[in-house]
Amino acid sequence: MIITEGGIDLDYKDIIKKAVEFIHRQYNDPITIYDVANHVYLSPSYLATVFRTLTGYTMKNYMLRYRLYRTAMELKNNDKRIVDITYENGFCSQQALTKSFSQFYGISPAQFRRMNPKIDPFPSENLLMERGTFMDLKKMFDNVKFVKKDDFFVVGLETDIDYNRGTGNIGTLWDQWYGEKSIEKIPDQIYDNVRYGMTHSETENDTGKYIAGVEVSAIANIPAGFTGRKFKACEYAVIDCTLVELGTGEVIQYFLKTFLKEQNLSQPDAITMSHGVKSHSFPWFEVYGKNWTWEKRETELIQIYAPISRV
């Protein structure tokens, strides 16, 4: 079961909590989003999307805000030289600190120390509360469509997945797809510029495969470097949502825990992987339409094809 980045029913709030804890431990070092992403086993681009969705902050802005807050507390609570506080809180120079500090607090660090104003803690205790402003799950699932697909073929770039080692290679695979203009090299495409992101062949040992590709009418003319797959006929529930909504994990959780039961449906040929998540031999996949781009991930709908079996 795929949530774009290769996760299986992931607890995204727990992942963001771990990312925040890492930032709080390492804020005085020159850490980047790549360091945080490696720590939580997500690609940087995907972590950035999930982080902003659940916290309301970009990664860069959150790290800056936290460093400024720690700097302010240092200014209030001790008599260290400002230049020493600068480097102890992750700023590259006193000039850089003064510029950012003045923009945020409205006064320079030296003025702040003299005035000793009251400031609110950062982050607030409700940082990861339900944001709830971007998604109405029940309304979303009122509009689910059901589609029966016969045997079909997909050609694309494929990578192995080992969920115990993280799934950042999926982001790398898409980077390769777009960087090499792969869609222009595949013959016999059925749909114009419609891309699939598919997880398949998952096992009880927490491994599987992911393919970024397109649906084709035949797999007799596969270009070098590409993989062709045939998928068995199956019925799918088709869910419309944005990539940002999908990234929270709540869409998939609602589907598994609520929608299937309400509709008296099940997952076909389900297996249980070692960490307790059910998967199956049929692929889950996202469908990205011809007008979808990464820049539109918060507004442009994608389709999630979730395999179902009628009880």
C-alpha positions in Angstrom: 0.0 0.0 0.0 1.5 3.3 -1.1 1.3 6.8 0.2 3.4 8.3 -2.6 6.6 8.1 -0.7 6.4 4.4 -0.3 5.0 4.4 3.3 2.5 1.9 4.5 -0.2 3.5 6.6 2.5 5.6 8.2 1.8 7.7 11.3 2.8 11.0 9.9 2.4 12.9 13.1 4.9 10.6 14.8 7.3 11.2 11.9 7.0 15.0 12.3 7.4 14.7 16.1 10.7 12.9 15.4 11.7 15.5 12.9 11.0 18.3 15.4 12.9 16.5 18.2 15.9 16.2 15.9 15.8 19.9 15.1 15.6 20.7 18.8 18.6 18.6 19.5 20.7 19.8 16.6 19.6 23.3 16.0 23.0 24.8 17.0 24.6 22.8 14.2 24.4 23.8 10.5 21.7 21.2 9.8 19.6 21.2 6.6 16.4 19.6 5.5 18.4 16.8 4.1 19.8 15.9 7.5 16.3 15.9 9.0 14.9 13.8 6.1 17.7 11.2 6.5 16.8 11.0 10.2 13.1 10.2 9.6 13.7 8.1 6.3 11.7 10.3 3.9 12.9 12.2 0.9 13.5 15.9 1.5 10.8 17.0 -0.9 8.2 14.7 0.6 9.2 15.6 4.2 8.8 19.3 3.3 5.3 18.7 2.1 4.2 16.7 5.1 5.9 19.0 7.6 4.2 22.1 6.2 0.8 20.3 6.1 0.9 19.3 9.7 2.7 22.3 11.3 1.9 25.2 9.1 5.6 26.0 8.8 8.1 25.4 6.1 11.1 23.4 7.3 13.5 26.4 6.8 11.2 28.8 8.6 10.7 26.4 11.5 14.4 26.0 12.0 15.0 29.7 11.9 12.1 30.4 14.3 13.4 27.9 16.8 17.0 29.3 16.6 15.6 32.8 17.1 13.6 31.6 20.1 16.6 29.9 21.7 18.6 33.0 21.1 16.0 35.2 22.8 16.0 32.9 25.8 19.8 33.1 26.0 19.6 36.9 25.9 17.1 36.9 28.7 18.7 34.4 31.0 22.5 35.0 30.9 25.2 37.6 30.3 27.1 35.9 27.5 28.4 38.0 24.7 26.0 38.3 21.8 28.7 37.1 19.4 29.1 33.9 21.5 25.3 33.4 21.6 25.3 33.9 17.8 27.4 30.8 17.1 26.0 28.7 19.9 22.5 29.0 18.3 23.5 28.0 14.8 23.9 31.4 13.1 26.8 31.9 10.8 27.6 35.5 11.8 26.4 38.2 14.2 25.2 40.2 11.3 23.0 37.4 10.1 21.6 37.0 13.6 20.9 40.7 14.0 19.1 40.9 10.6 16.8 37.9 11.3 16.2 38.7 14.9 15.3 42.3 14.1 12.9 41.2 11.3 11.1 38.8 13.6 11.1 40.6 17.0 11.2 44.2 15.8 14.3 45.1 17.8 18.0 44.2 17.7 19.4 41.5 20.1 21.1 44.2 22.1 17.9 46.2 22.5 16.0 43.0 23.3 18.5 42.3 26.2 18.1 45.8 27.6 14.2 45.7 27.3 13.8 42.1 28.4 10.3 41.8 26.9 8.0 38.8 27.5 7.8 36.3 24.6 5.7 33.3 23.9 7.3 29.9 23.9 8.1 28.3 20.5 6.9 25.9 19.4 3.4 26.2 21.0 2.0 23.1 22.7 -0.6 22.6 20.0 1.9 22.5 17.1 0.6 19.2 15.9 -3.1 19.6 16.7 -5.5 18.6 13.9 -5.4 21.4 11.4 -8.6 20.4 9.8 -8.8 23.3 7.4 -7.8 21.5 4.2 -9.7 18.3 4.2 -13.2 17.0 4.9 -12.7 13.3 4.8 -16.4 12.3 4.9 -17.2 14.5 2.1 -14.2 13.2 0.1 -15.4 9.6 0.5 -19.0 10.5 -0.4 -17.6 11.0 -3.9 -15.6 7.7 -4.3 -16.1 6.0 -7.7 -15.7 2.3 -8.4 -13.8 1.2 -11.5 -13.2 -2.3 -12.8 -9.9 -2.6 -14.7 -9.1 -5.6 -16.9 -5.6 -6.8 -17.2 -3.4 -3.8 -17.9 0.3 -3.0 -18.7 2.6 -0.4 -17.2 6.1 0.6 -18.4 8.4 2.8 -16.4 11.3 3.1 -14.0 11.3 0.6 -11.1 13.0 0.4 -7.8 13.1 -2.1 -5.0 11.6 -1.1 -1.6 12.7 -2.2 1.8 10.5 -0.5 4.4 13.0 -1.2 7.2 15.6 0.9 5.4 13.4 3.8 4.4 11.9 4.7 1.0 13.8 7.8 -0.1 14.8 6.0 -3.3 11.2 6.6 -4.5 11.8 10.3 -4.6 15.1 9.7 -6.4 13.2 7.6 -8.9 10.8 10.4 -9.7 13.7 12.8 -10.0 15.2 10.5 -12.6 11.9 10.2 -14.4 11.6 13.9 -14.8 15.3 14.6 -15.3 15.6 12.1 -18.1 12.2 13.0 -19.7 11.2 9.4 -19.5 7.7 9.9 -20.6 8.9 10.9 -24.0 10.7 7.6 -24.5 7.9 5.1 -23.9 5.9 3.9 -27.0 2.3 2.7 -27.1 1.0 5.0 -24.3 -2.8 4.9 -23.8 -3.2 8.3 -22.1 -1.5 11.6 -22.9 0.9 12.5 -20.1 -0.9 10.6 -17.4 1.6 9.2 -14.9 1.2 6.3 -12.4 3.1 5.8 -9.1 2.6 2.2 -8.2 3.6 -0.1 -5.3 3.3 -3.8 -6.0 4.7 -7.2 -5.2 4.9 -6.5 -1.4 5.8 -9.4 0.9 5.6 -10.3 4.5 9.3 -9.4 4.8 8.5 -5.7 4.4 9.8 -5.5 0.8 8.2 -4.7 -2.5 8.6 -2.8 -5.7 7.7 0.7 -6.9 7.3 1.8 -10.5 6.9 5.3 -11.9 5.4 4.9 -15.3 2.6 5.1 -17.8 -0.1 2.7 -18.9 0.5 1.2 -22.4 -1.3 -1.0 -24.8 1.5 -3.6 -25.0 4.9 -4.3 -23.5 6.5 -5.7 -26.6 8.6 -2.6 -27.2 10.1 -1.7 -23.9 13.0 0.8 -24.2 16.3 0.0 -22.6 16.5 0.8 -18.9 12.7 0.6 -18.4 10.6 -2.2 -16.9 7.3 -3.5 -18.1 4.6 -5.0 -15.8 1.3 -6.7 -16.3 -1.3 -6.3 -13.6 -4.2 -8.6 -13.0 -7.8 -7.5 -13.4 -9.3 -6.0 -10.3 -12.0 -3.6 -9.0 -10.7 -0.3 -7.5 -12.1 2.4 -5.3 -11.0 5.7 -6.8 -10.5 8.6 -4.4 -9.9 12.2 -5.5 -7.6 14.2 -3.3 -4.5 16.4 -3.4 -1.0 15.1 -2.8 -0.8 17.2 0.3 -4.0 15.6 1.7 -2.6 12.2 0.8 0.6 13.0 2.5 -1.0 13.4 5.9 -1.8 9.6 6.0 -5.4 10.4 7.0 -6.9 9.6 3.6 -5.5 6.0 3.7 -6.3 5.5 7.3 -9.9 6.6 6.8 -10.2 4.2 3.8 -8.9 1.2 5.7 -10.5 1.8 9.1 -13.9 3.3 8.2 -14.8 3.3 4.5 -14.2 -0.4 3.9 -16.3 -1.4 6.8 -19.1 1.0 5.9 -19.2 -0.3 2.4 -18.9 -3.9 3.4 -15.7 -4.2 1.3 -12.3 -5.8 1.9 -8.8 -5.8 0.4 -8.2 -8.7 -2.1 -5.6 -11.3 -1.2 -4.4 -9.4 1.9 -1.2 -10.3 3.7 0.1 -9.0 6.9 3.6 -7.5 6.9 5.9 -7.8 9.9 5.0 -4.4 11.3 1.3 -5.3 11.3 0.1 -3.5 8.2 -2.0 -5.4 5.7 -1.0 -5.3 2.0 -1.8 -7.5 -1.0 -0.7 -8.7 -4.4 -2.7 -6.0 -6.3 -1.1 -2.6 -6.7 -2.2 0.6 -5.0 -1.4 3.5 -7.3 -1.7 7.3 -7.7 -2.7 8.7 -11.1 -1.3 12.2 -11.9 -3.2 13.9 -14.7 -1.7 15.8 -17.6 -2.0 19.1 -15.9 -0.6 18.1 -12.6 2.8 19.5 -11.5 4.6 19.5 -8.2 3.9 23.2 -7.8 0.1 22.4 -7.9 0.4 19.7 -5.2 -1.8 21.6 -2.7 -4.6 22.3 -5.2 -4.6 20.0 -8.2 -6.4 16.7 -7.6 -4.8 13.3 -8.1 -6.6 9.9 -8.1 -5.8 7.1 -5.7 -6.7 3.6 -7.0 -7.3 1.3 -4.0 -8.0 -2.4 -4.9 -11.1 -3.8 -3.3 -13.0 -7.0 -3.0 -16.7 -7.2 -2.5 -17.6 -9.4 0.5 
